[in-house]
């Protein structure tokens, strides 16, 4: 699907839009899982929170390309 979407529009704005959509889905899924798995080891939650922070930071950077 990505290949098809990029064939139509290769602009940086369109690429940023696709990355924003993917990151947003990742943020939603990771937030749900963090809340769901509160009883797991601290290392696991730290890793999940690190990924969540990375996705949020990336999302902010992608917005600048719109």
C-alpha positions in Angstrom: 0.0 0.0 0.0 2.9 2.4 0.8 4.4 1.8 -2.7 1.0 2.6 -4.3 0.6 5.8 -2.2 4.1 7.0 -3.0 3.7 6.4 -6.7 0.9 9.0 -6.7 2.6 11.6 -4.6 6.3 11.7 -3.6 6.2 15.1 -2.0 7.7 15.5 1.5 4.4 16.7 2.7 2.6 13.5 1.6 5.4 11.3 3.1 5.1 13.2 6.4 1.4 12.7 6.4 1.8 8.9 6.0 4.4 8.9 8.8 2.1 10.9 11.0 -0.7 8.4 10.5 1.6 5.5 11.3 3.1 7.2 14.4 -0.4 8.1 15.6 -1.5 4.5 15.4 1.6 3.4 17.2 1.1 6.0 20.0 -2.5 4.8 20.4 -1.6 1.1 20.5 1.4 1.6 22.8 -0.7 3.8 25.2 -3.3 1.0 25.4 -0.8 -1.7 26.0 1.0 0.3 28.7 -2.3 0.7 30.6 -3.2 -2.9 30.0 0.1 -4.3 31.3 0.8 -2.3 34.4 1.8 -5.4 36.4 4.8 -6.3 34.2 8.4 -5.8 35.1 9.7 -2.2 35.3 12.2 -2.8 32.5 9.4 -3.8 30.2 7.3 -0.7 31.0 10.4 1.5 30.7 11.0 0.1 27.2 7.4 0.7 26.2 7.5 4.2 27.6 10.7 4.9 25.7 9.1 3.8 22.5 6.1 6.0 23.2 8.3 9.0 23.8 10.2 8.3 20.6 6.9 8.1 18.6 5.6 11.3 20.1 8.9 13.2 19.4 8.9 11.8 15.8 5.3 12.9 15.3 6.3 16.5 16.3 9.1 16.5 13.8 6.9 15.1 11.0 4.4 17.9 11.6 7.1 20.4 10.6 7.3 18.8 7.1 3.6 19.4 6.3 
